Amino acid sequence: MTNREGAPVWFELMTEDPDAAQAFYGSILGWTFEPMPGGPEMDYRIATAGGETVAGVMRTPDHATAMPDMWFFYVGVTDVDASAEKVKLLGGRVDIEPTDIPDVGRFAFVTDPQGAHFYLMRGDRDRESTAFAPMKPGHCCWNELVTSDQKAALDFYHEMFGWENGGSMPMGGDMGDYTFINHNDEMIGAVMDAPEKDTKPFWNFALQVADIDAAKAAVETGGGTVRIGPTELPNDGGWLIQATDPQGVKIMFVGPREAGS
């Protein structure tokens, strides 16, 4: 994974049922999976799309069974230890102190001041990450923070990674603004207010698909639920469905739609 500061470099699903997750996401995205070496005590699977590694599926470790099944992402940094200290200085929390993964890199698991979790990561090789690639089927294409305080969250991530406010658009009603996030002049995601006041802040992700209607059918056939969509995105951005996988994890899919569908 590349160590480009502030770039999303990896995506990971932590779940109690990796077999079910592999079947579900494989059917929608065409992912193939290989186990990551780590011994019998570790169940970690690497997902590949078009010959490129894009995500991991990990069985929930014993020490984290209180945490619900959830998608997370890793943000690239040049110094994990210094970045973890910075999280604390900015009002966040370090849940797993900087730790080495042999032949992979160094990471820390942290929480922003509003309560959304993410990882810090420095890979042991300076090769380009292939996980985040908008418009490329099978890859993550959008990073969306659902939070309780947009301004505070944007300030935190700006201080951490230099992410910039990329402008906003009103969501209508009392939903507030949808505020875009830019990194190195590239739009990588957005921040929105949690629709319910008691929603714990979290990062939500969109995965690119080749055909949104085929993806919707695969979600439903695979035991998931389509909560919203397909919804047409502005500026020829394709179509979006908001879904829940069979284990209750929120995920989004984005892709084109055949004319007349």
QUIPEFEN-V360182 format. One record per backbone hydrogen bond with DSSP energy under -0.5 kcal/mol. NH is the residue of the N-H (numbers start at 0). CO is the residue of the C=O. Records with the same first field share a line. If there is no record, write none. Layout:
NH=CO / CO
//
This chain:
5=75
6=3
8=6 / 73
9=73
11=71
12=55
13=11 / 69
14=12 / 57
20=16
21=17
22=18
23=19
24=20
25=21
26=22
27=23
28=24
29=25
30=24
31=47
33=45
35=43
41=38
43=41
44=56
45=33
46=44 / 54
47=31
48=51
51=48
53=46
54=46
55=10
56=44
57=12
58=42
59=14
63=60
64=61
66=63
69=13
71=11
73=9
74=118
75=6 / 73
76=120
82=78
83=79
84=80
85=81
86=82
87=83
88=84
89=85
90=87
91=86
92=110
94=92 / 108
95=108
98=106
100=104
101=99
103=100
104=100
105=121
106=98
107=119
108=95
109=107 / 117
110=92
111=115
114=111
117=109
118=72
119=107
120=74
121=105
123=103
126=124
132=130 / 139
135=132
136=134
137=207
138=135
139=130
140=205
141=205
142=187
143=203
144=142 / 189
145=143 / 201
146=144 / 191
152=148
153=149
154=150
155=151
156=152
157=153
158=154
159=155
160=156
161=157
162=156
163=181
165=163 / 179
168=177
170=175
174=171
177=168
178=176 / 190
179=166 / 177
180=188
181=163
182=185
185=182
187=180 / 185
188=180
189=142
190=178
191=144
192=174 / 176
193=146
198=195
200=113
201=145
203=143
205=141
206=251
207=138
208=253
211=255
214=210
215=211
216=212
217=213
218=214
219=215
220=216
221=217
222=219
223=218
224=243
226=224 / 241
227=241
229=239
230=239
232=237
236=232 / 233
238=254
239=230
240=252
241=227
242=240 / 250
243=224
244=248
247=244
250=242
251=204
252=240
253=206
254=238
260=257
//
